[in-house]
Amino acid sequence: MALGCMDVRLCNIVVLGISFMLIFTAFQTCSMAEKAVLDSAKNFTGNGYTSLGILYGVFAVSNWAAPSFVSIAGPRLAMLIGSLFYFLFVLSFLKPMVWALYFGSVLVGFGAAILWTGQGNFLTINSNSETVARNSGIFWALFQCSLLFGNMYSYFVFKGEDVIEPEARTKLFIVLSAAGLAGSLCLLFLRKPRSIDPDNLINLNVDVVHPADTPQQALKRSFMLFKTREMLLLCLSFAYTGFELTFFSGVYGACISHNQHFGESATSLMGISGIFIGIGEILGGLLFGILGKRTNVYGRDPVVLLGYVVHMAAFYLIYINMPEESPLHLTNGPTFMQSNQYIAILCSFLLGFGDSSFNTQIYSLLGFMYPEDSSPAFALLKFVQSVAAAIAFYYSNILILRWQLLINVIWGTLGILGFCVVEWSSTSAARAGYQSI
C-alpha cells in the first residue's frame, strides 16, 4: 500500500512538472517576445513593459490573499483557475487589443499568486523527508525546460523577419495558446494521494498553505518577520532578483530584436536568446539544486558570489555590445564594439546561469532559517520580487540601456552584501548551537 501511494505521488510530481513546463512554455515565450510583438502591431497603442509592470504589481498584492484562496478551493482547483488566466492572456495576442492586454495582465497577476501557492502546497503533500530532493529536482528540471521549446519555435517563426508581421504573430501564438491549454488540461490528471503521513511532511522551500490562517493572520505574521534584521537584509537580495528577472525576461529580448546591427536575424535571435537563458537556468539548477550537496560544500555564499560575478560580466558585455536605446525602439545607434551575435547569446546564458545561482541559494537559506515560518518568509520573497519587477518594467519604458544596467549593478552589489551577512551569521549561529549540544 505504501509503495502504491508513493507511486501516485511520484506520478503527480511528473504530471505537475509537465503541466508547468507547458504553461510557462506559452507564458515565458510570450513575455520575452511581448515588447517586440506589440511594437510591430499596426495602430496599437498598448505597451509591453506597462503590461508586465501591471502583472507583477497585481501579483505582489495578490500574494497576501492567495494562501486563503487555496485553502478554500484546494491546490488542484486553484492551479487550474490560475493556469486558465495564463492561457487567456497568451490567447489575447492573436488579435492585440489594448483593453485585453491590460485586463489580461491583471488576471495573470492574480492567477500567478494562486498558481504558485497551490503548486507549493501540492508539492508538499506529495513529498516526505526522503523524496523532497528528488521531487523538487524533477519539478525544477521539467519546469525550466519551458524556456527551451517555446523560444526554439519562435526562432523558426521569426527567422528572416525584420518586422513581425500579423501572419508570423498568429502562427506563434496559436501554438503557444495550444501549449498553455494543454498545460491546464494536464492538471486534471493530478490525483489525490491515498494517504498522507503528517509526520513525514516536510517544509519545502515554497509557500505552504496554512488553512487556519486568515488573510489578516498571514499578513500579521509576515510583517512581524519583516521587522527582523535578517529579513531586511535579505530583502536586498529579493529585490535584486526582481530587477534582474525583469531585465532577462522582458528587456534583453527587446534589446536584441531592436538592434538593427544584427540585420534580418535580429528578431529570430530573440528566440535563440531565450533558449540559452533556459540552458543557463537548467545548468545552474542541476549544479546548485539537484547536486547541491556536492557543489555547496563551502556554503551558499560562494555560489551567490559566482552568480554575482557572472551577472556583472554579462552586464558589461551587454553594455558594450548593444545600442543604448535598444530597450526602447529599433535602433542602429553606436556601440562600444561591433555588435556581435555570439556575445549577445553568451550573455543570455550568463543571465540564466546567474539567476539560477541566486535563486537556488535564496530558497535554500530561507528553508534553513525559517523552517517554522516558511509561508510568511516566502510570501515576503515573492512580494519584494514582484514589487521590484513591477517598478523595473515601468522604468524600462523611459530609461536607456546604460541606466537600466547601472540599477542592476547597484542592486546586485547590495543584494550580495545582504545575503552574505545573513549567511555568515546564520551558519555561525548553527555552529555555536552544535558545539553547545
C-alpha positions in Angstrom: 0.0 0.0 0.0 2.8 2.4 0.9 4.6 1.7 -2.4 1.4 2.3 -4.3 0.9 5.6 -2.5 4.5 6.7 -3.3 3.9 5.8 -7.0 0.9 8.0 -7.1 2.9 10.9 -5.5 5.8 10.5 -7.9 3.3 10.4 -10.8 1.8 13.6 -9.5 5.2 15.3 -9.4 5.9 14.3 -13.0 2.5 15.5 -14.2 2.8 18.7 -12.3 6.2 19.4 -13.9 4.9 18.7 -17.4 1.9 20.9 -16.8 4.1 23.8 -15.6 6.5 23.2 -18.5 3.6 23.7 -21.0 2.0 26.6 -19.2 5.3 28.5 -19.0 6.4 27.5 -22.5 3.5 29.6 -23.5 3.8 32.4 -21.0 7.6 32.9 -20.8 8.0 32.9 -24.6 5.1 35.4 -24.7 6.7 37.7 -22.1 10.1 37.6 -23.8 8.6 38.5 -27.2 5.8 40.8 -25.9 7.6 44.1 -26.4 8.8 43.3 -29.9 5.4 41.8 -31.0 3.4 44.7 -29.8 5.8 47.3 -31.2 5.3 45.6 -34.6 1.4 45.7 -34.4 -0.1 48.4 -36.5 -2.3 51.0 -34.9 -1.7 49.5 -31.5 -1.0 51.9 -28.6 -0.5 49.4 -25.8 2.9 48.9 -24.2 4.5 45.6 -23.4 6.6 46.9 -20.5 3.5 48.6 -18.9 1.6 45.3 -19.3 4.2 43.3 -17.5 4.5 46.0 -14.8 0.8 45.7 -14.1 1.1 42.0 -14.0 3.8 41.9 -11.3 2.1 44.7 -9.4 -1.1 42.7 -9.1 0.9 39.6 -8.3 2.6 41.4 -5.4 -0.7 42.4 -3.9 -2.5 39.1 -4.6 0.2 37.1 -2.9 -1.2 38.0 0.5 -4.7 36.6 -0.3 -3.6 33.5 -2.3 -3.0 31.1 0.7 -6.6 31.7 1.9 -7.9 31.2 -1.6 -6.0 27.9 -2.0 -7.1 26.7 1.4 -10.8 27.1 0.4 -10.6 25.9 -3.2 -7.8 23.3 -2.8 -4.5 23.3 -4.6 -5.6 21.4 -7.7 -8.6 23.7 -8.5 -6.6 26.8 -7.6 -3.8 25.8 -10.0 -6.4 25.1 -12.7 -8.0 28.5 -12.4 -4.6 30.3 -12.3 -3.4 28.4 -15.4 -6.5 29.3 -17.3 -5.8 33.0 -16.7 -2.4 32.5 -18.2 -4.0 30.8 -21.2 -6.4 33.7 -21.8 -3.5 36.2 -21.6 -1.5 34.4 -24.2 -4.6 33.9 -26.4 -5.2 37.6 -26.4 -2.1 38.2 -28.5 -3.7 36.6 -31.6 -5.6 39.9 -32.0 -3.9 42.6 -29.8 -6.3 45.0 -28.1 -5.3 47.5 -25.5 -8.1 46.7 -23.1 -7.5 42.9 -23.4 -3.7 43.4 -22.9 -4.1 45.3 -19.6 -7.1 43.3 -18.3 -5.2 40.1 -19.1 -2.2 41.4 -17.1 -4.5 41.9 -14.1 -5.9 38.3 -14.4 -2.4 36.8 -14.8 -1.2 38.7 -11.7 -3.8 37.1 -9.6 -3.5 33.8 -11.4 0.2 33.7 -10.7 -0.3 34.1 -7.0 -2.8 31.2 -6.7 -1.0 29.0 -9.2 2.4 29.2 -7.3 0.8 28.9 -3.9 -1.2 25.9 -5.0 2.0 24.4 -6.5 3.8 24.7 -3.2 1.1 23.1 -1.3 0.6 20.3 -3.8 4.3 19.5 -4.0 4.4 19.4 -0.2 1.6 16.9 0.3 3.2 14.7 -2.3 6.7 14.6 -0.7 8.3 13.4 2.5 11.7 13.8 4.1 13.2 11.1 1.8 11.7 12.3 -1.5 11.8 16.1 -1.3 15.2 16.5 -3.0 14.1 14.1 -5.8 10.7 15.7 -6.3 12.0 19.2 -6.2 14.7 18.3 -8.7 12.2 16.6 -11.1 9.9 19.6 -11.0 12.7 22.1 -11.4 14.1 20.3 -14.4 10.8 19.9 -16.2 9.7 23.5 -15.4 12.9 25.1 -16.7 12.6 23.2 -20.0 9.8 25.7 -20.7 12.4 28.2 -21.7 13.7 25.9 -24.4 10.7 24.8 -26.5 8.7 28.0 -27.0 11.8 30.1 -27.8 13.0 27.4 -30.2 9.7 27.6 -32.0 9.7 31.4 -32.0 13.2 31.3 -33.6 12.0 29.4 -36.6 8.8 31.5 -36.9 10.6 34.9 -36.8 13.7 33.7 -38.8 14.3 36.2 -41.6 11.6 38.6 -40.3 12.8 42.2 -39.9 9.4 43.3 -38.6 6.9 40.8 -37.0 4.0 40.6 -39.5 0.5 39.5 -38.4 0.9 36.1 -40.1 4.0 35.3 -38.0 2.4 36.6 -34.9 -0.7 34.4 -35.5 1.5 31.3 -36.2 3.4 31.8 -33.0 0.5 32.5 -30.6 -1.7 29.7 -31.9 0.9 27.2 -30.9 1.7 29.0 -27.6 -2.0 29.1 -26.7 -2.4 25.4 -27.5 0.6 24.6 -25.3 -0.9 26.7 -22.4 -4.3 25.0 -22.7 -2.6 21.6 -22.8 -0.8 22.5 -19.6 -4.1 23.4 -17.9 -5.7 20.1 -19.0 -2.7 18.2 -17.6 -3.6 19.5 -14.2 -6.9 17.5 -14.4 -4.8 14.3 -14.3 -3.4 15.1 -10.8 -4.6 12.6 -8.3 -5.1 12.8 -4.5 -2.6 10.7 -2.6 -4.3 7.8 -1.0 -2.8 8.6 2.4 -0.7 11.3 3.9 1.6 10.8 6.9 1.7 14.2 8.7 4.9 13.1 10.4 6.6 12.7 7.1 5.5 16.0 5.5 8.4 18.4 5.3 8.6 22.1 4.9 9.6 22.8 1.3 11.3 26.0 0.1 7.9 27.2 -1.3 4.8 28.7 0.0 3.0 26.0 2.1 -0.6 26.9 2.7 -1.8 27.2 6.3 -5.5 26.6 6.2 -6.1 28.1 9.6 -4.6 31.4 8.6 -6.9 34.2 7.6 -5.5 36.9 5.3 -5.2 39.2 8.4 -3.2 36.5 10.3 -0.9 35.8 7.4 -0.3 39.5 6.9 0.5 39.9 10.6 3.0 37.0 10.6 4.7 38.4 7.6 5.0 41.9 9.0 6.4 40.5 12.2 9.1 38.6 10.2 9.7 41.6 8.0 10.8 43.7 11.0 13.8 41.4 11.8 17.3 42.5 10.8 17.9 39.3 8.8 14.8 39.7 6.7 15.5 43.3 6.0 19.0 42.4 4.7 17.6 39.6 2.6 15.1 41.9 1.0 18.1 43.5 -0.8 18.7 40.1 -2.5 14.9 39.6 -3.1 14.7 43.0 -4.8 17.7 42.2 -7.0 16.2 39.0 -8.2 13.1 41.0 -9.2 15.1 43.7 -11.1 17.2 41.1 -13.0 14.1 39.0 -13.7 12.6 42.0 -15.5 15.8 42.5 -17.4 16.4 39.0 -18.7 12.7 38.1 -19.2 11.5 41.2 -20.9 14.1 43.9 -21.6 17.0 41.9 -23.0 15.0 40.2 -25.7 13.7 43.6 -26.8 17.3 44.8 -26.9 18.3 42.0 -29.3 15.3 42.4 -31.6 15.6 46.2 -31.7 19.4 46.0 -32.6 19.4 46.7 -36.3 23.2 45.9 -36.4 22.0 42.3 -36.4 20.1 42.8 -39.6 17.3 40.4 -40.6 18.4 37.9 -37.9 17.6 40.3 -35.0 14.1 39.1 -34.4 14.9 35.4 -34.7 17.9 35.9 -32.4 15.4 36.8 -29.6 14.2 33.1 -29.6 17.8 31.8 -29.5 18.4 34.2 -26.6 15.5 32.7 -24.7 16.8 29.2 -25.3 20.2 30.0 -23.9 18.7 31.7 -20.9 16.9 28.4 -20.3 20.1 26.4 -20.7 21.8 28.6 -18.1 18.9 28.2 -15.7 18.8 24.4 -16.1 22.6 24.0 -15.7 22.5 26.2 -12.6 19.6 24.2 -11.2 21.4 21.0 -11.8 24.7 22.2 -10.2 23.3 24.1 -7.3 19.9 22.5 -6.8 19.8 18.8 -7.5 23.5 18.3 -7.0 23.7 20.9 -4.2 25.1 18.6 -1.6 28.2 18.2 -3.7 28.6 21.7 -5.1 27.7 23.6 -2.0 30.3 22.1 0.3 31.8 25.5 1.1 28.4 27.1 1.9 25.9 29.2 0.0 27.8 32.4 -0.3 30.4 31.2 -2.8 27.6 30.1 -5.1 25.8 33.5 -4.8 29.2 35.3 -5.3 29.7 33.2 -8.5 26.2 34.3 -9.7 27.1 37.9 -8.9 30.4 37.8 -10.9 28.6 36.1 -13.8 25.9 38.8 -13.9 28.4 41.6 -13.7 30.3 40.2 -16.6 27.1 39.8 -18.6 26.0 43.4 -17.9 29.4 44.7 -19.0 29.3 42.7 -22.3 25.7 43.9 -22.9 26.7 47.5 -22.3 29.5 47.4 -24.9 27.6 45.2 -27.4 24.1 46.8 -27.5 23.0 50.3 -28.6 21.9 52.4 -25.6 18.3 53.0 -27.0 17.8 49.3 -27.9 15.4 48.7 -24.9 13.0 51.3 -26.2 12.8 51.0 -30.0 14.5 49.9 -33.2 17.9 51.5 -33.5 21.3 51.3 -35.3 22.9 53.6 -32.7 26.6 53.4 -31.9 28.1 50.7 -29.7 31.5 50.4 -28.0 32.3 47.4 -30.1 30.8 46.0 -33.3 27.6 44.2 -32.2 28.3 40.5 -32.1 25.6 37.9 -32.2 27.6 35.3 -30.4 28.4 37.7 -27.5 24.7 38.5 -27.3 23.8 34.8 -26.9 26.6 34.2 -24.5 25.1 37.0 -22.3 21.8 35.2 -22.4 23.4 32.1 -21.0 25.2 34.1 -18.3 21.9 35.8 -17.3 20.2 32.5 -16.9 23.0 30.9 -15.0 23.5 33.8 -12.6 19.7 34.0 -11.9 19.7 30.3 -11.1 22.7 30.7 -8.7 20.9 33.5 -6.8 17.5 31.8 -6.6 18.6 28.3 -5.6 20.6 29.7 -2.7 18.0 32.2 -1.5 15.4 29.3 -1.4 17.9 27.1 0.5 18.7 29.8 3.0 15.1 30.7 3.7 14.3 27.0 4.2 17.2 26.7 6.6 16.5 29.8 8.6 12.7 29.7 8.8 11.6 26.0 9.0 8.6 27.0 11.1 7.7 30.2 9.2 8.3 29.3 5.6 4.9 30.6 4.4 5.4 34.2 5.6 9.1 34.1 4.6 8.3 33.1 1.0 5.4 35.5 0.9 7.9 38.3 1.6 10.3 36.9 -1.0 7.5 36.9 -3.7 6.2 40.3 -2.6 9.5 42.1 -2.8 10.4 40.3 -6.0 7.1 41.3 -7.6 7.3 44.9 -6.5 10.8 45.2 -7.8 9.9 43.6 -11.1 6.8 45.9 -11.5 9.0 49.0 -10.8 11.6 47.8 -13.3 9.0 47.2 -16.1 7.7 50.8 -15.6 11.1 52.5 -15.8 12.0 50.2 -18.7 9.7 52.4 -20.8 11.8 55.5 -20.3 15.4 54.6 -19.3 18.1 53.8 -21.9 20.3 50.7 -21.5 23.1 52.4 -19.5 20.8 53.4 -16.6 19.0 50.1 -16.5 22.3 48.2 -16.3 23.5 50.6 -13.6 20.4 49.9 -11.5 21.1 46.2 -11.8 24.7 46.6 -10.8 23.8 48.7 -7.7 21.1 46.3 -6.5 23.2 43.3 -7.3 26.0 44.6 -5.1 23.6 45.4 -2.3 22.0 42.0 -2.7 25.2 40.1 -2.5 26.3 42.0 0.6 22.9 41.5 2.4 22.9 37.8 1.5 26.5 37.1 2.7 25.9 39.0 6.1 22.8 36.8 6.8 24.5 33.6 5.6 27.6 34.2 7.8 25.5 35.0 10.8 23.2 32.0 10.3 26.0 29.5 9.8 27.9 30.9 12.8 24.8 30.5 15.0 24.3 27.0 13.7 27.9 26.0 14.5 27.6 27.6 18.0 24.4 25.6 18.6 26.1 22.3 17.5 29.0 23.0 19.8 26.8 23.6 22.8 25.0 20.3 22.4 
